[in-house]
Amino acid sequence: MTLFLILLLSLILLATFHMIAPDHWVPISLVSSVRKFSHFKKFSFSIIIGALHAFTSVLVALLALAIGLLLIRSFLSYLYDAGEIMLVLVGVYFILNGLHESKEESKFESFTMHSVLVISVFPDFALVPIMISSVPLGIIQVITLLIVFIIVSSFSLTLIVFASSFGIAGTLRNLKPSYLDYLVGAVLFITAAILRFI
Protein backbone atom coordinates (compact mmCIF):
# COMPACT_ATOMS: atom_id res chain seq x y z
CA MET A 1 0.00 0.00 0.00
CA THR A 2 1.42 3.40 -0.94
CA LEU A 3 1.91 6.35 1.39
CA PHE A 4 -0.80 8.30 -0.43
CA LEU A 5 -3.39 5.52 0.01
CA ILE A 6 -2.53 5.06 3.69
CA LEU A 7 -2.91 8.79 4.38
CA LEU A 8 -6.06 8.98 2.25
CA LEU A 9 -7.71 6.13 4.16
CA SER A 10 -6.65 7.69 7.49
CA LEU A 11 -8.11 11.06 6.47
CA ILE A 12 -11.42 9.53 5.44
CA LEU A 13 -11.70 7.65 8.74
CA LEU A 14 -10.67 10.69 10.79
CA ALA A 15 -13.10 13.04 9.05
CA THR A 16 -15.96 10.55 9.37
CA PHE A 17 -15.38 9.62 13.02
CA HIS A 18 -14.88 13.23 13.99
CA MET A 19 -18.16 14.38 12.46
CA ILE A 20 -20.18 11.49 13.89
CA ALA A 21 -19.41 12.82 17.38
CA PRO A 22 -22.64 14.19 18.85
CA ASP A 23 -20.92 17.42 19.87
CA HIS A 24 -20.72 18.29 16.16
CA TRP A 25 -24.11 17.36 14.75
CA VAL A 26 -26.50 17.52 17.72
CA PRO A 27 -26.06 21.30 18.17
CA ILE A 28 -26.80 21.81 14.46
CA SER A 29 -29.92 19.66 14.73
CA LEU A 30 -31.08 21.52 17.83
CA VAL A 31 -30.46 24.99 16.39
CA SER A 32 -32.16 23.96 13.14
CA SER A 33 -35.15 22.65 15.07
CA VAL A 34 -35.46 25.72 17.32
CA ARG A 35 -35.13 28.08 14.39
CA LYS A 36 -37.53 25.96 12.32
CA PHE A 37 -35.13 25.55 9.40
CA SER A 38 -36.51 23.88 6.30
CA HIS A 39 -34.77 20.65 5.27
CA PHE A 40 -32.95 22.52 2.51
CA LYS A 41 -31.72 25.22 4.91
CA LYS A 42 -30.70 22.63 7.51
CA PHE A 43 -28.68 20.63 4.99
CA SER A 44 -27.13 23.76 3.48
CA PHE A 45 -26.21 24.90 6.99
CA SER A 46 -24.66 21.48 7.70
CA ILE A 47 -22.60 21.54 4.51
CA ILE A 48 -21.31 25.03 5.29
CA ILE A 49 -20.53 24.18 8.92
CA GLY A 50 -18.74 20.96 7.90
CA ALA A 51 -16.74 22.73 5.20
CA LEU A 52 -15.86 25.60 7.54
CA HIS A 53 -14.67 23.19 10.22
CA ALA A 54 -12.60 21.24 7.68
CA PHE A 55 -11.21 24.42 6.12
CA THR A 56 -9.92 25.75 9.46
CA SER A 57 -8.37 22.33 10.11
CA VAL A 58 -6.67 22.50 6.71
CA LEU A 59 -5.32 25.99 7.46
CA VAL A 60 -3.84 24.85 10.78
CA ALA A 61 -2.33 21.74 9.16
CA LEU A 62 -0.81 23.75 6.31
CA LEU A 63 0.60 26.27 8.79
CA ALA A 64 2.18 23.45 10.80
CA LEU A 65 3.58 21.94 7.60
CA ALA A 66 5.00 25.30 6.47
CA ILE A 67 6.64 25.87 9.86
CA GLY A 68 8.06 22.35 9.77
CA LEU A 69 9.46 22.89 6.28
CA LEU A 70 11.02 26.21 7.28
CA LEU A 71 12.61 24.83 10.42
CA ILE A 72 14.15 21.71 8.93
CA ARG A 73 14.13 22.33 5.18
CA SER A 74 17.62 20.84 4.83
CA PHE A 75 16.59 17.63 6.54
CA LEU A 76 13.27 16.60 4.98
CA SER A 77 13.70 13.01 6.14
CA TYR A 78 13.50 14.32 9.73
CA LEU A 79 10.20 15.97 8.89
CA TYR A 80 8.87 12.59 7.78
CA ASP A 81 9.99 11.10 11.13
CA ALA A 82 8.41 14.09 12.88
CA GLY A 83 5.14 13.20 11.11
CA GLU A 84 5.20 9.73 12.65
CA ILE A 85 5.98 11.16 16.09
CA MET A 86 3.19 13.72 15.68
CA LEU A 87 0.75 10.93 14.74
CA VAL A 88 1.50 9.25 18.07
CA LEU A 89 1.46 12.50 20.10
CA VAL A 90 -1.83 13.70 18.62
CA GLY A 91 -3.23 10.18 19.08
CA VAL A 92 -2.27 10.38 22.77
CA TYR A 93 -3.95 13.81 22.94
CA PHE A 94 -7.21 12.36 21.59
CA ILE A 95 -7.11 9.42 23.99
CA LEU A 96 -6.51 11.75 26.96
CA ASN A 97 -9.21 14.11 25.71
CA GLY A 98 -11.57 11.13 25.49
CA LEU A 99 -10.76 10.17 29.07
CA HIS A 100 -11.43 13.75 30.16
CA GLU A 101 -14.71 13.93 28.19
CA SER A 102 -15.92 10.64 29.63
CA LYS A 103 -15.91 12.25 33.08
CA GLU A 104 -18.06 15.18 31.95
CA GLU A 105 -21.66 15.21 30.83
CA SER A 106 -22.51 17.03 27.63
CA LYS A 107 -25.51 19.34 27.82
CA PHE A 108 -26.45 19.91 24.18
CA GLU A 109 -29.64 21.76 25.02
CA SER A 110 -27.68 24.88 25.94
CA PHE A 111 -26.21 25.27 22.44
CA THR A 112 -26.95 28.47 20.56
CA MET A 113 -26.23 29.52 17.00
CA HIS A 114 -23.10 31.27 18.27
CA SER A 115 -21.76 28.17 20.02
CA VAL A 116 -22.43 26.02 16.94
CA LEU A 117 -20.33 28.41 14.88
CA VAL A 118 -17.55 28.43 17.46
CA ILE A 119 -17.43 24.62 17.45
CA SER A 120 -17.37 24.57 13.65
CA VAL A 121 -14.57 27.12 13.37
CA PHE A 122 -12.36 25.33 15.89
CA PRO A 123 -9.98 23.14 13.87
CA ASP A 124 -9.41 19.42 14.14
CA PHE A 125 -5.75 18.84 15.01
CA ALA A 126 -5.76 15.23 13.79
CA LEU A 127 -5.05 16.56 10.30
CA VAL A 128 -1.69 18.13 11.34
CA PRO A 129 0.35 14.91 11.61
CA ILE A 130 -1.22 13.59 8.42
CA MET A 131 -0.06 16.68 6.54
CA ILE A 132 3.43 16.49 8.03
CA SER A 133 3.59 12.81 7.06
CA SER A 134 2.61 13.77 3.50
CA VAL A 135 5.93 15.58 2.89
CA PRO A 136 7.28 12.90 0.51
CA LEU A 137 4.17 13.20 -1.68
CA GLY A 138 3.79 15.54 -4.63
CA ILE A 139 1.78 18.74 -4.42
CA ILE A 140 -1.13 17.25 -6.40
CA GLN A 141 -1.45 14.36 -3.96
CA VAL A 142 -1.31 16.70 -0.94
CA ILE A 143 -4.00 18.94 -2.46
CA THR A 144 -6.08 15.83 -3.19
CA LEU A 145 -5.81 14.79 0.47
CA LEU A 146 -6.96 18.21 1.61
CA ILE A 147 -9.90 18.31 -0.79
CA VAL A 148 -10.98 14.81 0.25
CA PHE A 149 -10.82 15.84 3.92
CA ILE A 150 -13.07 18.86 3.29
CA ILE A 151 -15.56 16.85 1.20
CA VAL A 152 -15.75 13.90 3.61
CA SER A 153 -16.14 16.21 6.63
CA SER A 154 -18.97 18.15 4.98
CA PHE A 155 -20.66 15.03 3.64
CA SER A 156 -20.41 13.14 6.95
CA LEU A 157 -21.87 16.00 8.95
CA THR A 158 -24.67 16.57 6.46
CA LEU A 159 -25.48 12.85 6.31
CA ILE A 160 -25.75 12.53 10.07
CA VAL A 161 -27.89 15.69 10.34
CA PHE A 162 -30.08 14.28 7.55
CA ALA A 163 -30.39 10.98 9.43
CA SER A 164 -31.27 12.81 12.64
CA SER A 165 -34.02 14.74 10.83
CA PHE A 166 -35.80 11.48 10.18
CA GLY A 167 -35.11 9.91 13.57
CA ILE A 168 -32.50 7.50 12.22
CA ALA A 169 -29.57 8.82 14.29
CA GLY A 170 -31.16 8.35 17.72
CA THR A 171 -28.58 5.84 18.92
CA LEU A 172 -25.73 8.02 17.66
CA ARG A 173 -27.03 10.89 19.78
CA ASN A 174 -26.34 8.80 22.90
CA LEU A 175 -22.84 7.92 21.68
CA LYS A 176 -20.26 9.41 24.01
CA PRO A 177 -17.84 11.78 22.23
CA SER A 178 -15.04 10.15 24.21
CA TYR A 179 -15.55 6.89 22.25
CA LEU A 180 -14.94 8.74 19.00
CA ASP A 181 -11.84 10.39 20.46
CA TYR A 182 -10.57 6.87 21.24
CA LEU A 183 -11.28 5.84 17.64
CA VAL A 184 -9.45 8.89 16.26
CA GLY A 185 -6.50 8.14 18.55
CA ALA A 186 -6.49 4.51 17.38
CA VAL A 187 -6.54 5.56 13.71
CA LEU A 188 -3.54 7.85 14.34
CA PHE A 189 -1.63 5.10 16.18
CA ILE A 190 -2.33 2.55 13.45
CA THR A 191 -1.31 5.03 10.75
CA ALA A 192 1.97 5.73 12.58
CA ALA A 193 2.65 1.99 12.93
CA ILE A 194 1.95 1.32 9.24
CA LEU A 195 4.18 4.25 8.18
CA ARG A 196 6.97 2.95 10.40
CA PHE A 197 6.95 -0.40 8.60
CA ILE A 198 6.65 0.74 4.98
Backbone bond lengths (Angstrom), bond angles and torsions (degrees), N, CA, C in turn:
res aa  C-N    CA-C-N  psi(-1)  N-CA   C-N-CA  omega(-1)  CA-C   N-CA-C  phi
1 M - - - 1.449 - - 1.534 108.30 -
2 T 1.303 117.09 135.17 1.460 120.96 -176.65 1.521 111.09 -81.25
3 L 1.335 115.20 162.37 1.461 121.22 178.43 1.524 110.43 -58.10
4 F 1.323 117.38 -42.89 1.463 120.80 -179.23 1.526 111.21 -59.82
5 L 1.328 117.80 -45.87 1.465 120.88 -178.89 1.525 112.18 -66.39
6 I 1.330 116.61 -37.80 1.467 120.27 177.71 1.523 109.99 -62.62
7 L 1.331 116.43 -48.12 1.466 120.43 -179.11 1.528 111.17 -67.54
8 L 1.327 116.94 -36.76 1.459 120.76 178.23 1.533 110.69 -62.99
9 L 1.322 116.98 -47.61 1.462 120.97 178.64 1.534 110.60 -61.71
10 S 1.326 116.94 -42.69 1.465 120.88 178.36 1.522 111.14 -60.82
11 L 1.333 116.73 -44.05 1.470 120.76 179.44 1.524 111.81 -62.30
12 I 1.305 116.49 -42.95 1.472 120.27 179.97 1.531 109.87 -62.21
13 L 1.330 116.57 -45.64 1.465 120.08 179.12 1.529 111.26 -64.07
14 L 1.330 116.84 -44.64 1.463 120.64 -179.21 1.522 111.63 -62.14
15 A 1.323 116.65 -46.98 1.471 120.55 -179.19 1.526 110.76 -62.98
16 T 1.323 116.76 -40.65 1.467 120.57 -178.99 1.525 111.28 -68.63
17 F 1.332 117.14 -51.54 1.468 120.31 -178.99 1.525 111.08 -60.25
18 H 1.312 115.40 -40.60 1.464 119.34 -176.82 1.528 111.13 -64.07
19 M 1.307 117.76 -40.40 1.459 120.65 -177.23 1.526 113.42 -80.04
20 I 1.330 117.39 -19.20 1.459 119.95 176.59 1.528 110.82 -72.78
21 A 1.327 116.72 -20.98 1.470 120.36 -179.38 1.526 109.93 -56.54
22 P 1.316 117.03 129.56 1.470 120.33 -177.78 1.523 114.16 -56.09
23 D 1.335 117.35 -27.79 1.464 118.38 -179.23 1.527 112.66 -70.10
24 H 1.331 118.05 -6.14 1.463 121.15 174.14 1.524 112.41 -98.62
25 W 1.331 117.25 -46.09 1.467 118.10 -172.22 1.525 114.24 -96.51
26 V 1.339 118.31 -28.77 1.458 119.41 -179.19 1.536 111.49 -62.44
27 P 1.343 119.14 -44.78 1.472 117.63 177.58 1.529 113.17 -58.62
28 I 1.328 116.89 -37.89 1.470 120.12 178.72 1.519 110.01 -65.26
29 S 1.332 116.60 -42.65 1.466 120.13 178.32 1.520 111.34 -62.97
30 L 1.341 116.11 -42.20 1.464 119.59 -179.48 1.523 112.12 -66.50
31 V 1.336 116.40 -46.63 1.471 119.93 179.28 1.525 110.02 -62.33
32 S 1.323 117.22 -41.68 1.461 121.42 179.06 1.521 111.14 -62.44
33 S 1.330 115.88 -39.14 1.455 120.31 -179.97 1.535 111.22 -69.41
34 V 1.337 116.04 -46.03 1.468 120.47 -179.24 1.522 111.13 -63.54
35 R 1.316 115.92 -39.84 1.467 120.25 -178.73 1.526 112.49 -86.05
36 K 1.310 116.25 1.05 1.475 122.27 177.70 1.536 112.39 56.51
37 F 1.340 115.04 47.44 1.461 119.57 177.55 1.525 109.59 -67.26
38 S 1.311 116.13 143.59 1.466 120.06 170.01 1.530 107.55 -69.69
39 H 1.337 116.51 165.47 1.466 119.50 178.04 1.523 110.33 -58.10
40 F 1.320 116.82 -43.03 1.463 120.24 -178.98 1.523 110.37 -61.04
41 K 1.325 118.03 -45.08 1.460 121.68 -178.53 1.530 110.59 -67.23
42 K 1.342 116.42 -38.88 1.461 120.18 178.99 1.525 111.05 -63.65
43 F 1.338 116.65 -43.35 1.456 119.61 -178.71 1.526 111.07 -72.31
44 S 1.313 117.10 -36.70 1.469 120.51 175.89 1.523 109.92 -62.71
45 F 1.337 115.61 -44.28 1.455 121.87 178.44 1.532 110.15 -60.23
46 S 1.328 117.07 -42.42 1.467 121.62 179.41 1.525 111.74 -64.01
47 I 1.318 116.30 -43.06 1.468 120.02 179.04 1.523 110.07 -62.07
48 I 1.318 116.71 -44.60 1.465 120.99 -178.79 1.522 110.37 -65.01
49 I 1.338 116.57 -45.55 1.468 120.43 -179.93 1.529 110.20 -62.18
50 G 1.328 117.22 -45.51 1.464 120.95 179.25 1.519 111.98 -61.66
51 A 1.329 116.32 -43.24 1.464 120.57 179.78 1.524 110.96 -67.18
52 L 1.332 116.54 -39.97 1.459 120.75 179.39 1.524 110.66 -64.22
53 H 1.307 116.52 -43.63 1.464 121.03 177.76 1.534 110.45 -61.41
54 A 1.323 116.43 -46.29 1.464 120.61 -179.87 1.521 110.97 -66.08
55 F 1.325 116.97 -38.96 1.467 120.93 -178.64 1.529 111.10 -64.08
56 T 1.333 117.94 -42.84 1.466 119.28 178.12 1.529 110.38 -66.25
57 S 1.322 117.12 -34.38 1.463 120.84 176.31 1.524 110.41 -64.46
58 V 1.327 115.83 -41.21 1.469 120.96 178.27 1.529 110.16 -63.49
59 L 1.324 117.63 -42.83 1.470 120.81 179.63 1.521 111.22 -61.09
60 V 1.328 116.96 -44.71 1.472 120.65 179.00 1.529 110.25 -64.09
61 A 1.325 117.31 -42.54 1.464 120.93 -179.78 1.528 111.41 -65.05
62 L 1.327 116.61 -41.51 1.466 119.56 178.41 1.524 111.56 -67.07
63 L 1.326 116.75 -37.04 1.461 120.78 176.53 1.529 110.29 -63.24
64 A 1.332 116.46 -44.79 1.466 120.26 177.98 1.526 110.98 -62.65
65 L 1.323 116.67 -40.19 1.462 120.99 178.34 1.528 110.64 -64.64
66 A 1.327 116.88 -44.52 1.470 121.13 179.65 1.526 110.81 -61.75
67 I 1.321 116.86 -43.69 1.470 120.71 178.79 1.524 109.85 -63.13
68 G 1.328 116.19 -43.68 1.461 120.49 177.83 1.523 112.01 -60.52
69 L 1.320 116.90 -42.52 1.464 120.44 179.38 1.529 111.51 -66.92
70 L 1.316 117.01 -37.39 1.468 120.49 178.16 1.524 111.86 -67.81
71 L 1.316 116.13 -40.96 1.464 120.04 -176.24 1.524 112.95 -71.42
72 I 1.309 117.19 -39.53 1.468 118.81 -176.47 1.525 111.63 -129.55
73 R 1.327 115.95 44.12 1.468 120.10 -177.67 1.525 113.40 -60.70
74 S 1.338 117.31 -27.73 1.462 119.95 -179.67 1.523 112.36 -80.07
75 F 1.319 115.90 -13.63 1.461 120.01 -175.46 1.525 110.02 -129.08
76 L 1.338 116.43 65.35 1.461 120.73 -175.76 1.524 112.65 -61.16
77 S 1.328 117.49 -28.77 1.464 118.65 178.86 1.529 110.57 -64.07
78 Y 1.337 117.01 -31.37 1.467 119.85 176.35 1.528 111.18 -67.46
79 L 1.324 116.13 -33.07 1.456 119.43 178.68 1.528 109.87 -66.33
80 Y 1.322 116.46 -36.58 1.461 120.11 176.52 1.528 110.14 -63.28
81 D 1.350 116.61 -44.31 1.468 120.52 176.06 1.524 110.61 -63.04
82 A 1.324 116.48 -38.61 1.466 120.68 177.85 1.528 110.29 -61.63
83 G 1.335 117.19 -35.00 1.460 121.01 177.23 1.516 111.48 -61.15
84 E 1.336 116.33 -42.83 1.464 120.18 178.57 1.527 110.78 -65.51
85 I 1.331 116.45 -41.92 1.466 120.34 178.49 1.525 109.97 -63.78
86 M 1.336 116.27 -42.09 1.468 120.59 179.50 1.532 110.82 -64.20
87 L 1.327 117.75 -36.77 1.467 120.32 176.74 1.522 110.12 -57.55
88 V 1.320 116.63 -44.41 1.463 121.02 179.87 1.529 110.59 -68.47
89 L 1.350 116.95 -46.77 1.472 119.99 -178.13 1.526 112.51 -62.49
90 V 1.333 116.84 -43.68 1.461 119.73 178.91 1.525 109.91 -69.81
91 G 1.325 117.25 -33.75 1.470 120.70 173.96 1.521 110.75 -60.92
92 V 1.340 117.16 -43.63 1.468 121.51 177.04 1.529 109.43 -62.06
93 Y 1.336 116.82 -42.17 1.471 120.46 178.05 1.537 110.63 -56.19
94 F 1.338 116.61 -47.13 1.467 119.48 -178.33 1.527 111.84 -65.83
95 I 1.317 117.52 -37.72 1.465 120.47 177.37 1.532 109.85 -63.81
96 L 1.342 116.63 -46.93 1.467 120.19 179.10 1.523 111.38 -64.33
97 N 1.332 116.51 -38.99 1.458 120.35 177.26 1.534 110.14 -63.46
98 G 1.321 116.18 -39.47 1.467 120.39 176.95 1.518 111.63 -62.57
99 L 1.338 116.45 -41.50 1.458 120.07 177.60 1.527 110.79 -63.45
100 H 1.323 116.33 -40.01 1.467 121.30 178.22 1.532 110.71 -65.85
101 E 1.349 116.53 -44.78 1.467 120.84 -179.16 1.522 112.03 -65.98
102 S 1.331 116.62 -31.12 1.464 118.69 -178.07 1.529 111.33 -67.70
103 K 1.329 116.95 -19.35 1.461 120.93 179.18 1.526 112.16 -88.35
104 E 1.322 116.87 -11.45 1.459 120.88 -178.62 1.519 109.65 -110.15
105 E 1.305 116.39 151.13 1.457 120.99 174.20 1.515 108.29 -97.54
106 S 1.319 116.50 137.61 1.460 120.47 176.25 1.517 109.38 -90.52
107 K 1.303 116.20 129.92 1.461 122.10 176.64 1.520 107.91 -110.96
108 F 1.331 116.37 90.46 1.459 120.82 -176.26 1.522 112.58 -71.20
109 E 1.314 116.63 -23.90 1.462 119.38 -174.29 1.526 112.73 -62.77
110 S 1.331 116.78 -21.34 1.459 119.93 -177.45 1.530 113.03 -86.16
111 F 1.324 118.22 2.87 1.454 121.01 -178.38 1.524 111.25 -71.51
112 T 1.311 115.16 139.49 1.459 122.37 175.88 1.518 107.94 -118.38
113 M 1.320 116.04 175.04 1.464 119.93 176.80 1.531 109.85 -58.72
114 H 1.318 116.61 -40.03 1.465 120.73 -179.10 1.525 111.07 -62.62
115 S 1.339 117.60 -45.15 1.459 119.62 -178.80 1.528 112.20 -68.36
116 V 1.324 117.16 -32.25 1.473 120.19 175.61 1.525 109.69 -62.73
117 L 1.313 116.64 -43.14 1.463 120.36 179.42 1.524 111.86 -66.93
118 V 1.323 117.02 -37.20 1.462 120.13 178.10 1.527 110.14 -63.76
119 I 1.340 116.26 -45.22 1.466 119.94 178.31 1.529 110.29 -60.30
120 S 1.326 116.25 -41.61 1.462 119.47 -176.12 1.516 112.52 -70.92
121 V 1.316 117.66 -29.70 1.461 120.33 -179.33 1.521 110.94 -78.93
122 F 1.325 117.22 -29.37 1.456 120.74 -178.12 1.528 109.76 -65.85
123 P 1.326 117.54 123.73 1.469 120.37 -173.51 1.526 113.82 -73.65
124 D 1.309 114.12 160.76 1.455 123.33 175.52 1.526 107.09 -97.70
125 F 1.328 116.90 115.54 1.465 120.74 -175.19 1.520 113.90 -77.86
126 A 1.322 118.17 -6.09 1.466 120.69 178.89 1.528 111.47 -65.14
127 L 1.328 116.44 -21.47 1.465 119.89 -179.72 1.529 112.41 -74.69
128 V 1.344 117.73 -25.73 1.471 121.73 -175.57 1.532 112.30 -57.66
129 P 1.344 119.27 -53.64 1.468 117.00 -179.04 1.531 113.52 -66.62
130 I 1.319 116.60 -27.26 1.468 119.01 176.91 1.532 109.33 -65.35
131 M 1.325 116.14 -44.31 1.465 119.64 179.67 1.522 111.50 -65.20
132 I 1.315 117.24 -41.10 1.471 119.94 178.67 1.527 109.93 -65.50
133 S 1.317 117.50 -36.68 1.466 120.79 177.38 1.522 112.48 -70.38
134 S 1.340 116.76 -16.82 1.469 119.99 -178.15 1.523 113.36 -84.89
135 V 1.338 118.02 5.75 1.464 121.97 -177.66 1.531 113.34 -52.10
136 P 1.341 119.66 -42.97 1.470 118.81 -179.02 1.535 114.33 -68.22
137 L 1.320 117.83 -13.39 1.464 121.00 -177.88 1.528 110.94 -78.55
138 G 1.313 116.01 162.56 1.453 121.11 174.55 1.522 110.97 -78.49
139 I 1.305 115.80 164.98 1.467 121.57 -176.91 1.527 111.80 -60.96
140 I 1.331 117.79 -36.89 1.469 121.01 179.74 1.523 110.39 -63.87
141 Q 1.326 116.80 -41.88 1.461 119.73 179.51 1.532 111.69 -67.70
142 V 1.326 117.36 -38.39 1.467 120.87 178.10 1.534 109.80 -64.61
143 I 1.325 116.73 -44.70 1.472 120.57 178.33 1.523 110.03 -62.82
144 T 1.316 116.82 -39.16 1.468 120.64 177.24 1.529 110.69 -60.53
145 L 1.331 116.92 -43.86 1.463 120.68 178.25 1.530 110.96 -59.32
146 L 1.315 115.89 -43.65 1.467 119.96 -178.56 1.525 111.60 -66.11
147 I 1.317 116.28 -42.65 1.471 120.02 178.94 1.525 110.86 -63.98
148 V 1.329 116.76 -42.41 1.467 120.76 178.62 1.529 109.91 -62.02
149 F 1.319 117.09 -41.22 1.470 120.16 179.34 1.532 110.84 -60.72
150 I 1.318 117.09 -44.73 1.466 120.94 -179.85 1.531 110.61 -64.54
151 I 1.330 116.65 -45.22 1.475 120.65 -178.85 1.526 111.10 -64.77
152 V 1.331 117.28 -47.29 1.464 120.20 -177.84 1.529 110.62 -65.30
153 S 1.328 117.63 -39.60 1.468 120.18 178.14 1.520 110.51 -61.39
154 S 1.322 116.75 -48.95 1.471 120.80 -179.42 1.520 111.40 -63.53
155 F 1.331 116.29 -44.85 1.460 120.69 -178.20 1.525 111.14 -65.42
156 S 1.343 117.15 -43.73 1.463 120.75 -179.25 1.517 111.31 -61.85
157 L 1.323 116.41 -45.95 1.464 119.90 179.91 1.522 111.01 -63.68
158 T 1.309 116.76 -44.25 1.465 120.71 -179.53 1.529 110.82 -64.73
159 L 1.323 117.11 -40.87 1.460 121.24 179.73 1.527 111.40 -62.72
160 I 1.321 116.83 -43.27 1.456 119.08 -178.71 1.531 111.30 -70.96
161 V 1.330 117.76 -35.62 1.465 120.70 175.77 1.529 109.24 -66.06
162 F 1.327 116.88 -40.30 1.460 121.93 177.02 1.530 109.54 -60.18
163 A 1.348 116.26 -47.47 1.458 120.42 179.99 1.524 110.87 -61.79
164 S 1.330 116.84 -38.27 1.467 119.52 -179.29 1.528 111.29 -69.13
165 S 1.326 117.34 -28.51 1.464 121.13 179.12 1.519 111.95 -64.87
166 F 1.313 115.64 -26.40 1.460 120.57 -178.65 1.523 112.40 -110.15
167 G 1.340 115.78 17.23 1.458 120.83 175.66 1.514 115.15 74.47
168 I 1.315 117.53 11.61 1.468 120.45 -176.68 1.530 111.53 -80.86
169 A 1.323 117.86 -26.88 1.466 121.17 -172.16 1.525 113.61 -95.23
170 G 1.330 117.15 20.08 1.458 120.73 -177.13 1.519 113.79 -55.48
171 T 1.329 116.95 -43.91 1.467 119.02 -179.02 1.528 111.23 -70.08
172 L 1.330 117.25 -31.53 1.457 119.77 178.23 1.522 111.52 -68.46
173 R 1.325 116.47 -27.44 1.472 119.73 179.00 1.527 110.51 -63.59
174 N 1.334 116.27 -33.62 1.465 120.74 -179.60 1.526 113.22 -85.43
175 L 1.332 116.43 -2.87 1.456 121.33 178.90 1.526 109.34 -68.48
176 K 1.298 116.67 129.14 1.463 120.07 -179.36 1.528 109.48 -74.56
177 P 1.345 117.09 131.19 1.471 119.64 177.79 1.525 112.68 -56.12
178 S 1.334 116.61 -27.81 1.463 119.46 -179.64 1.527 111.17 -62.01
179 Y 1.341 118.29 -34.40 1.465 120.79 179.15 1.529 110.70 -62.74
180 L 1.326 115.61 -38.88 1.462 119.06 179.83 1.527 111.14 -72.91
181 D 1.328 117.17 -31.92 1.467 119.42 172.89 1.520 110.08 -62.22
182 Y 1.347 116.90 -40.36 1.467 120.22 177.53 1.530 110.69 -62.54
183 L 1.332 116.26 -41.18 1.473 120.10 178.31 1.528 111.40 -63.45
184 V 1.339 116.27 -44.05 1.474 119.90 178.53 1.525 109.65 -61.89
185 G 1.331 117.10 -44.32 1.467 120.30 176.70 1.518 111.63 -58.82
186 A 1.331 116.79 -43.16 1.470 120.86 179.60 1.525 111.27 -63.57
187 V 1.328 117.23 -42.28 1.473 120.43 178.14 1.532 109.99 -59.95
188 L 1.337 116.59 -42.59 1.475 119.93 -179.99 1.529 110.79 -66.15
189 F 1.326 118.30 -41.63 1.469 121.33 178.08 1.527 110.99 -62.57
190 I 1.330 115.84 -46.30 1.467 119.90 -179.22 1.523 110.62 -63.59
191 T 1.333 116.76 -41.34 1.461 120.34 178.29 1.525 110.21 -60.75
192 A 1.344 116.84 -45.07 1.471 120.46 178.77 1.521 110.94 -60.96
193 A 1.330 117.25 -41.57 1.466 120.63 -179.55 1.529 111.12 -65.78
194 I 1.328 116.73 -42.67 1.474 119.78 178.97 1.525 109.89 -64.15
195 L 1.342 117.56 -43.56 1.477 120.16 179.92 1.512 111.24 -63.39
196 R 1.313 117.22 -33.72 1.465 120.72 -179.62 1.524 111.05 -64.62
197 F 1.357 116.21 -31.99 1.458 119.55 -174.00 1.524 114.54 -99.70
198 I 1.354 117.51 -0.70 1.473 116.85 176.43 1.518 110.47 -102.65
